[in-house]
Amino acid sequence: MSWTRLSPSLRWRGRGREGWPVASSPEAPAGAGDATVDQVLGYFFRQNLWANLQLIDFCRGLSHEQLDFAVPGTMGSLRGILLHILGAEARYVTGLRGSPPERAVDERTPWPGFDALAEAARSSGEALIALASEDLAARQVERRLPDRAFRVPAVTVLVQAFQHGTDHRSQAQTIITQLGLQPPALDVWAYARAVGDFVEL
């Protein structure tokens, strides 16, 4: 993927307010920690897949009543949110590469069970990870709906896929909180801990 390298890198010096490191001058020399944009996108979508699977696994332990519980201001029930997240991912993949994921569910699908949801999450999630490594700079995506049609850069669709999942997982966490439960940690810090990238000093 022919993206411009993210440089110069930032170096940390001391700590600012609330204990956060303060970035030093951008003239600091580049080091082994530098990352290209495609590597960053790949990290985004690995976290996205992990978070979807974490949410699915958490919801396995809920009752039917809890899965059907809805909170105003969210997409609907936890069942509906899971189907919507994965249905949208399948549509994004289809638009970006011209073919759907091998395993897919959507909002029109009768409740398929958690094993099928996990398979669909892996299928669309791994496809998005692969797409993040492709050269999308010159590619456009068209979509035709009954009442309108539009064209956008492919990279716009890719970033929307990530933001969409993050948004609706947050809604799921809100519902879980309203059920009186502690929702799973799904943010990037939690992912970094899970994969060994977060090291306590």
Backbone as CSV, one residue per row, in Angstrom:
resi,resn,N_x,N_y,N_z,CA_x,CA_y,CA_z,C_x,C_y,C_z
1,MET,0.853,-1.186,0.000,0.000,0.000,0.000,0.890,1.237,0.000
2,SER,0.816,2.046,-1.024,1.771,3.135,-1.204,1.325,4.395,-0.463
3,TRP,1.374,4.311,0.866,1.051,5.465,1.686,2.341,6.142,2.147
4,THR,2.236,7.453,2.371,3.377,8.195,2.891,3.684,7.750,4.315
5,ARG,4.953,7.603,4.603,5.365,7.170,5.936,5.027,8.245,6.965
6,LEU,4.540,7.804,8.111,4.251,8.735,9.198,5.565,9.162,9.840
7,SER,6.018,10.356,9.512,7.278,10.827,10.049,7.233,12.351,10.108
8,PRO,8.063,12.999,10.883,8.983,12.360,11.816,8.237,11.796,13.015
9,SER,8.874,10.872,13.693,8.226,10.260,14.852,8.310,11.190,16.047
10,LEU,7.415,10.969,16.988,7.431,11.751,18.216,8.187,10.989,19.288
11,ARG,8.925,11.686,20.086,9.627,11.095,21.206,9.030,11.671,22.491
12,TRP,9.019,10.866,23.539,8.420,11.320,24.785,9.490,11.904,25.708
13,ARG,9.162,12.997,26.373,10.059,13.561,27.382,9.202,13.981,28.580
14,GLY,9.447,13.355,29.698,8.718,13.720,30.903,7.244,13.384,30.824
15,ARG,6.466,13.999,31.721,5.039,13.731,31.766,4.272,15.036,31.923
16,GLY,3.173,15.110,31.207,2.331,16.294,31.276,1.224,16.120,32.288
17,ARG,0.153,16.856,32.109,-0.977,16.762,33.018,-1.565,15.357,32.991
18,GLU,-2.087,14.926,34.126,-2.742,13.625,34.276,-1.801,12.466,33.976
19,GLY,-0.489,12.703,34.101,0.461,11.613,33.962,0.787,11.204,32.548
20,TRP,0.278,11.937,31.546,0.564,11.551,30.166,1.928,12.054,29.734
21,PRO,2.641,11.270,28.933,3.918,11.750,28.409,3.718,12.975,27.526
22,VAL,4.733,13.807,27.464,4.698,14.995,26.626,5.577,14.745,25.411
23,ALA,5.044,14.981,24.223,5.808,14.732,23.004,6.925,15.746,22.862
24,SER,8.079,15.267,22.445,9.209,16.157,22.237,9.151,16.745,20.838
25,SER,10.176,17.468,20.476,10.242,18.119,19.176,10.104,17.118,18.043
26,PRO,9.366,17.479,16.960,9.249,16.573,15.821,10.559,16.359,15.083
27,GLU,11.598,17.107,15.447,12.895,16.895,14.811,13.638,15.697,15.392
28,ALA,13.056,15.036,16.393,13.733,13.883,16.985,13.955,12.822,15.923
29,PRO,15.069,12.086,15.980,15.362,11.098,14.949,14.369,9.955,14.957
30,ALA,14.090,9.418,13.767,13.173,8.286,13.641,13.824,7.041,14.199
31,GLY,12.999,6.148,14.745,13.512,4.911,15.322,12.713,3.717,14.887
32,ALA,12.939,2.595,15.565,12.305,1.342,15.178,10.810,1.363,15.409
33,GLY,10.295,2.309,16.198,8.877,2.345,16.492,8.030,3.007,15.421
34,ASP,8.636,3.520,14.359,7.877,4.173,13.303,6.921,3.183,12.651
35,ALA,5.785,3.681,12.163,4.801,2.815,11.516,4.287,3.490,10.259
36,THR,4.082,2.708,9.214,3.480,3.228,8.000,1.972,3.272,8.184
37,VAL,1.295,4.040,7.333,-0.149,4.193,7.464,-0.861,2.858,7.293
38,ASP,-0.394,2.017,6.376,-1.064,0.727,6.196,-0.898,-0.156,7.432
39,GLN,0.227,-0.031,8.133,0.399,-0.784,9.377,-0.563,-0.281,10.449
40,VAL,-0.766,1.028,10.484,-1.712,1.596,11.445,-3.129,1.127,11.130
41,LEU,-3.510,1.167,9.851,-4.835,0.690,9.462,-5.006,-0.784,9.806
42,GLY,-3.971,-1.575,9.566,-4.037,-2.988,9.914,-4.260,-3.184,11.398
43,TYR,-3.595,-2.371,12.211,-3.773,-2.447,13.669,-5.201,-2.084,14.040
44,PHE,-5.747,-1.040,13.404,-7.138,-0.662,13.649,-8.067,-1.858,13.449
45,PHE,-7.887,-2.551,12.330,-8.840,-3.605,11.994,-8.577,-4.909,12.732
46,ARG,-7.362,-5.124,13.185,-7.147,-6.255,14.090,-7.839,-5.993,15.425
47,GLN,-7.759,-4.746,15.892,-8.486,-4.395,17.116,-9.984,-4.498,16.898
48,ASN,-10.458,-4.100,15.746,-11.881,-4.164,15.428,-12.395,-5.601,15.469
49,LEU,-11.667,-6.521,14.863,-12.063,-7.931,14.878,-12.040,-8.471,16.302
50,TRP,-10.979,-8.188,17.022,-10.869,-8.642,18.412,-12.047,-8.134,19.238
51,ALA,-12.386,-6.852,19.092,-13.469,-6.263,19.882,-14.809,-6.902,19.542
52,ASN,-15.053,-7.166,18.266,-16.296,-7.838,17.886,-16.395,-9.216,18.528
53,LEU,-15.306,-9.964,18.496,-15.318,-11.307,19.084,-15.472,-11.240,20.599
54,GLN,-14.850,-10.250,21.237,-15.007,-10.085,22.681,-16.465,-9.805,23.042
55,LEU,-17.105,-8.935,22.271,-18.503,-8.601,22.539,-19.403,-9.813,22.324
56,ILE,-19.155,-10.558,21.262,-19.934,-11.773,21.004,-19.773,-12.761,22.150
57,ASP,-18.541,-12.974,22.585,-18.300,-13.920,23.680,-18.986,-13.462,24.966
58,PHE,-18.951,-12.170,25.236,-19.620,-11.665,26.436,-21.119,-11.934,26.362
59,CYS,-21.710,-11.676,25.209,-23.161,-11.815,25.064,-23.622,-13.271,25.115
60,ARG,-22.719,-14.209,24.893,-23.086,-15.625,25.003,-23.651,-15.950,26.386
61,GLY,-23.162,-15.259,27.387,-23.568,-15.557,28.751,-24.833,-14.846,29.205
62,LEU,-25.486,-14.102,28.323,-26.684,-13.358,28.694,-27.946,-14.167,28.421
63,SER,-29.006,-13.829,29.122,-30.298,-14.492,28.917,-30.986,-13.926,27.674
64,HIS,-32.041,-14.602,27.223,-32.810,-14.096,26.085,-33.387,-12.718,26.406
65,GLU,-33.850,-12.548,27.622,-34.418,-11.257,28.017,-33.363,-10.157,27.974
66,GLN,-32.166,-10.463,28.415,-31.094,-9.466,28.373,-30.682,-9.152,26.942
67,LEU,-30.639,-10.144,26.087,-30.271,-9.919,24.689,-31.314,-9.082,23.953
68,ASP,-32.557,-9.136,24.412,-33.631,-8.393,23.758,-33.898,-7.039,24.412
69,PHE,-33.166,-6.727,25.476,-33.346,-5.458,26.180,-32.822,-4.316,25.314
70,ALA,-33.600,-3.243,25.214,-33.208,-2.091,24.393,-33.195,-0.828,25.241
71,VAL,-32.351,0.107,24.863,-32.213,1.385,25.557,-32.463,2.504,24.552
72,PRO,-33.313,3.489,24.866,-33.522,4.610,23.945,-32.205,5.292,23.584
73,GLY,-32.088,5.661,22.321,-30.880,6.327,21.852,-29.832,5.399,21.295
74,THR,-30.063,4.082,21.396,-29.149,3.107,20.804,-29.820,2.469,19.597
75,MET,-29.075,1.613,18.903,-29.585,0.980,17.688,-30.769,0.061,17.972
76,GLY,-30.859,-0.465,19.175,-31.915,-1.408,19.524,-31.412,-2.369,20.574
77,SER,-31.767,-3.627,20.429,-31.322,-4.646,21.375,-29.898,-5.076,21.068
78,LEU,-29.315,-5.844,21.988,-27.979,-6.385,21.741,-27.985,-7.306,20.532
79,ARG,-29.043,-8.095,20.372,-29.130,-8.943,19.173,-29.081,-8.082,17.914
80,GLY,-29.909,-7.032,17.912,-29.969,-6.170,16.739,-28.655,-5.474,16.453
81,ILE,-27.971,-5.040,17.503,-26.692,-4.357,17.314,-25.649,-5.304,16.741
82,LEU,-25.572,-6.521,17.264,-24.601,-7.485,16.736,-24.859,-7.768,15.264
83,LEU,-26.121,-7.991,14.905,-26.446,-8.247,13.500,-26.147,-7.026,12.636
84,HIS,-26.395,-5.832,13.174,-26.149,-4.617,12.404,-24.656,-4.385,12.183
85,ILE,-23.860,-4.567,13.218,-22.409,-4.397,13.072,-21.872,-5.322,11.988
86,LEU,-22.231,-6.588,12.074,-21.669,-7.572,11.147,-22.294,-7.465,9.766
87,GLY,-23.575,-7.099,9.695,-24.187,-6.881,8.390,-23.548,-5.719,7.656
88,ALA,-23.286,-4.633,8.384,-22.632,-3.477,7.770,-21.216,-3.822,7.328
89,GLU,-20.487,-4.568,8.157,-19.130,-4.969,7.765,-19.154,-5.757,6.461
90,ALA,-20.109,-6.670,6.336,-20.206,-7.461,5.108,-20.477,-6.560,3.910
91,ARG,-21.316,-5.543,4.081,-21.602,-4.620,2.979,-20.379,-3.781,2.628
92,TYR,-19.628,-3.352,3.626,-18.410,-2.588,3.340,-17.409,-3.444,2.566
93,VAL,-17.241,-4.685,2.997,-16.320,-5.587,2.294,-16.775,-5.789,0.857
94,THR,-18.069,-6.019,0.665,-18.602,-6.229,-0.683,-18.344,-5.013,-1.560
95,GLY,-18.567,-3.821,-1.018,-18.334,-2.616,-1.795,-16.877,-2.402,-2.143
96,LEU,-15.986,-2.782,-1.246,-14.562,-2.536,-1.455,-13.908,-3.542,-2.385
97,ARG,-14.344,-4.788,-2.336,-13.672,-5.784,-3.170,-14.572,-6.425,-4.225
98,GLY,-15.867,-6.098,-4.208,-16.770,-6.611,-5.234,-17.370,-7.964,-4.944
99,SER,-17.070,-8.545,-3.803,-17.634,-9.842,-3.428,-17.822,-9.869,-1.918
100,PRO,-18.862,-10.557,-1.435,-19.119,-10.574,0.002,-18.158,-11.480,0.740
101,PRO,-18.076,-11.355,2.055,-17.283,-12.305,2.838,-17.847,-13.714,2.690
102,GLU,-17.012,-14.692,2.950,-17.450,-16.085,2.832,-18.587,-16.392,3.787
103,ARG,-18.533,-15.851,4.989,-19.593,-16.015,5.982,-20.164,-14.629,6.272
104,ALA,-21.475,-14.503,6.225,-22.076,-13.193,6.449,-23.451,-13.337,7.086
105,VAL,-23.804,-12.359,7.897,-25.151,-12.220,8.450,-25.548,-10.761,8.259
106,ASP,-26.833,-10.472,8.376,-27.264,-9.078,8.370,-28.561,-8.943,9.154
107,GLU,-29.095,-7.725,9.152,-30.262,-7.422,9.964,-31.502,-8.218,9.560
108,ARG,-31.534,-8.716,8.340,-32.688,-9.504,7.881,-32.552,-10.978,8.227
109,THR,-31.388,-11.365,8.733,-31.127,-12.766,9.046,-31.843,-13.165,10.334
110,PRO,-32.583,-14.277,10.342,-33.081,-14.783,11.628,-31.896,-15.019,12.561
111,TRP,-32.133,-14.882,13.852,-31.033,-15.001,14.805,-30.248,-16.281,14.539
112,PRO,-28.957,-16.173,14.164,-28.201,-17.350,13.726,-27.481,-18.098,14.840
113,GLY,-27.429,-17.521,16.032,-26.662,-18.117,17.119,-25.260,-17.538,17.171
114,PHE,-24.616,-17.720,18.296,-23.333,-17.056,18.520,-22.188,-17.657,17.716
115,ASP,-22.221,-18.949,17.454,-21.150,-19.538,16.646,-21.150,-18.945,15.245
116,ALA,-22.342,-18.789,14.661,-22.439,-18.199,13.324,-22.027,-16.731,13.340
117,LEU,-22.360,-16.020,14.410,-21.926,-14.627,14.526,-20.409,-14.530,14.574
118,ALA,-19.782,-15.408,15.344,-18.321,-15.388,15.444,-17.681,-15.709,14.097
119,GLU,-18.245,-16.671,13.365,-17.716,-16.996,12.036,-17.850,-15.801,11.099
120,ALA,-19.002,-15.128,11.147,-19.203,-13.953,10.301,-18.244,-12.832,10.683
121,ALA,-18.022,-12.650,11.981,-17.095,-11.611,12.437,-15.683,-11.882,11.935
122,ARG,-15.252,-13.133,12.013,-13.910,-13.474,11.524,-13.817,-13.275,10.016
123,SER,-14.863,-13.662,9.302,-14.834,-13.578,7.845,-14.737,-12.129,7.371
124,SER,-15.624,-11.270,7.868,-15.573,-9.868,7.447,-14.385,-9.147,8.068
125,GLY,-14.050,-9.487,9.310,-12.919,-8.836,9.971,-11.600,-9.116,9.292
126,GLU,-11.368,-10.366,8.917,-10.125,-10.715,8.228,-10.084,-10.099,6.834
127,ALA,-11.248,-9.981,6.189,-11.286,-9.321,4.882,-10.913,-7.848,5.007
128,LEU,-11.390,-7.173,6.051,-11.038,-5.770,6.252,-9.558,-5.604,6.571
129,ILE,-8.998,-6.531,7.333,-7.557,-6.485,7.610,-6.771,-6.591,6.308
130,ALA,-7.183,-7.502,5.435,-6.502,-7.659,4.149,-6.664,-6.411,3.288
131,LEU,-7.855,-5.839,3.267,-8.091,-4.638,2.467,-7.264,-3.460,2.965
132,ALA,-7.006,-3.414,4.261,-6.220,-2.317,4.826,-4.791,-2.303,4.303
133,SER,-4.313,-3.429,3.783,-2.945,-3.505,3.265,-2.882,-3.240,1.762
134,GLU,-4.030,-3.045,1.117,-4.047,-2.815,-0.327,-3.887,-1.333,-0.647
135,ASP,-3.497,-1.055,-1.892,-3.367,0.322,-2.356,-4.746,0.809,-2.797
136,LEU,-5.402,1.557,-1.930,-6.750,2.047,-2.210,-6.765,3.508,-2.652
137,ALA,-5.593,4.102,-2.794,-5.509,5.549,-2.991,-6.309,6.033,-4.195
138,ALA,-6.278,5.280,-5.295,-6.938,5.741,-6.517,-8.290,5.076,-6.743
139,ARG,-8.707,4.222,-5.823,-9.927,3.444,-6.040,-11.146,4.202,-5.533
140,GLN,-12.230,4.108,-6.304,-13.505,4.699,-5.927,-14.540,3.588,-5.736
141,VAL,-15.511,3.842,-4.895,-16.580,2.879,-4.640,-17.913,3.551,-4.936
142,GLU,-18.751,2.873,-5.716,-20.083,3.383,-6.022,-21.132,2.529,-5.328
143,ARG,-22.202,3.179,-4.881,-23.324,2.443,-4.314,-24.618,3.033,-4.844
144,ARG,-25.511,2.141,-5.268,-26.811,2.564,-5.788,-27.912,2.016,-4.887
145,LEU,-28.705,2.929,-4.359,-29.834,2.606,-3.498,-31.124,2.961,-4.233
146,PRO,-32.274,2.516,-3.744,-33.525,2.825,-4.439,-33.766,4.315,-4.647
147,ASP,-33.327,5.146,-3.707,-33.623,6.574,-3.793,-32.420,7.457,-4.101
148,ARG,-31.236,6.878,-4.190,-30.054,7.694,-4.468,-28.882,6.810,-4.850
149,ALA,-27.859,7.463,-5.379,-26.605,6.779,-5.706,-25.468,7.718,-5.343
150,PHE,-24.308,7.150,-5.012,-23.176,8.002,-4.663,-21.864,7.279,-4.940
151,ARG,-20.789,8.068,-5.000,-19.439,7.541,-5.190,-18.528,8.207,-4.169
152,VAL,-17.670,7.407,-3.535,-16.726,7.929,-2.546,-15.386,7.226,-2.731
153,PRO,-14.291,7.816,-2.237,-13.014,7.107,-2.252,-13.099,5.829,-1.428
154,ALA,-12.421,4.800,-1.885,-12.444,3.519,-1.172,-11.943,3.669,0.257
155,VAL,-10.950,4.522,0.458,-10.412,4.684,1.810,-11.465,5.269,2.752
156,THR,-12.404,6.054,2.228,-13.495,6.577,3.043,-14.360,5.442,3.573
157,VAL,-14.648,4.474,2.713,-15.445,3.315,3.130,-14.691,2.514,4.186
158,LEU,-13.392,2.367,4.000,-12.589,1.595,4.951,-12.603,2.245,6.333
159,VAL,-12.403,3.542,6.378,-12.409,4.242,7.663,-13.811,4.227,8.278
160,GLN,-14.846,4.359,7.446,-16.216,4.275,7.942,-16.492,2.912,8.571
161,ALA,-15.951,1.853,7.985,-16.142,0.511,8.545,-15.605,0.442,9.971
162,PHE,-14.454,1.035,10.208,-13.877,1.031,11.554,-14.702,1.879,12.512
163,GLN,-15.049,3.093,12.086,-15.791,4.000,12.962,-17.168,3.438,13.290
164,HIS,-17.803,2.811,12.315,-19.144,2.258,12.507,-19.139,1.188,13.592
165,GLY,-18.178,0.282,13.524,-18.100,-0.762,14.532,-17.851,-0.200,15.916
166,THR,-16.950,0.772,16.012,-16.649,1.396,17.297,-17.889,2.051,17.889
167,ASP,-18.635,2.763,17.057,-19.832,3.465,17.510,-20.861,2.493,18.083
168,HIS,-21.147,1.424,17.359,-22.209,0.520,17.797,-21.764,-0.405,18.929
169,ARG,-20.490,-0.721,19.009,-20.027,-1.454,20.192,-20.184,-0.601,21.446
170,SER,-19.978,0.696,21.307,-20.193,1.600,22.436,-21.660,1.592,22.858
171,GLN,-22.570,1.543,21.890,-23.990,1.444,22.216,-24.289,0.140,22.953
172,ALA,-23.667,-0.944,22.507,-23.856,-2.228,23.191,-23.370,-2.141,24.635
173,GLN,-22.250,-1.465,24.851,-21.746,-1.304,26.220,-22.720,-0.494,27.074
174,THR,-23.365,0.496,26.471,-24.369,1.276,27.196,-25.529,0.387,27.633
175,ILE,-26.007,-0.465,26.738,-27.105,-1.376,27.078,-26.686,-2.311,28.202
176,ILE,-25.486,-2.855,28.098,-24.997,-3.779,29.128,-24.917,-3.076,30.479
177,THR,-24.466,-1.829,30.478,-24.409,-1.054,31.720,-25.803,-0.855,32.301
178,GLN,-26.788,-0.574,31.434,-28.160,-0.384,31.897,-28.770,-1.673,32.433
179,LEU,-28.217,-2.800,32.053,-28.641,-4.082,32.613,-28.051,-4.311,34.008
180,GLY,-27.192,-3.394,34.449,-26.562,-3.529,35.754,-25.317,-4.391,35.731
181,LEU,-24.749,-4.588,34.548,-23.568,-5.426,34.387,-22.363,-4.577,34.013
182,GLN,-21.179,-5.105,34.259,-19.941,-4.450,33.839,-19.657,-4.854,32.397
183,PRO,-19.668,-3.917,31.463,-19.423,-4.293,30.069,-17.968,-4.671,29.839
184,PRO,-17.705,-5.448,28.811,-16.317,-5.800,28.509,-15.544,-4.578,28.035
185,ALA,-14.270,-4.525,28.363,-13.397,-3.455,27.866,-13.040,-3.773,26.418
186,LEU,-13.401,-2.878,25.508,-13.221,-3.136,24.082,-12.345,-2.095,23.401
187,ASP,-11.765,-1.182,24.160,-11.003,-0.106,23.539,-9.607,-0.578,23.133
188,VAL,-8.853,0.338,22.561,-7.524,-0.022,22.052,-6.575,-0.368,23.190
189,TRP,-6.707,0.288,24.355,-5.867,-0.077,25.489,-6.089,-1.537,25.868
190,ALA,-7.355,-1.953,25.917,-7.658,-3.348,26.272,-7.091,-4.307,25.236
191,TYR,-7.190,-3.931,23.968,-6.618,-4.775,22.913,-5.105,-4.867,23.062
192,ALA,-4.471,-3.727,23.327,-3.014,-3.726,23.481,-2.586,-4.637,24.625
193,ARG,-3.333,-4.620,25.711,-3.033,-5.529,26.822,-3.216,-6.983,26.395
194,ALA,-4.280,-7.252,25.659,-4.595,-8.628,25.267,-3.528,-9.227,24.361
195,VAL,-2.916,-8.396,23.517,-1.931,-8.920,22.565,-0.492,-8.684,23.019
196,GLY,-0.315,-8.151,24.223,1.029,-7.973,24.756,1.735,-6.709,24.330
197,ASP,0.994,-5.743,23.768,1.609,-4.481,23.359,1.642,-3.450,24.483
198,PHE,0.908,-3.692,25.546,0.851,-2.770,26.681,1.714,-3.355,27.788
199,VAL,2.827,-2.725,28.057,3.805,-3.262,29.008,3.913,-2.328,30.205
200,GLU,3.595,-2.843,31.375,3.751,-2.053,32.595,5.236,-1.900,32.920
201,LEU,5.642,-0.683,33.302,7.047,-0.395,33.619,7.217,-0.159,35.104
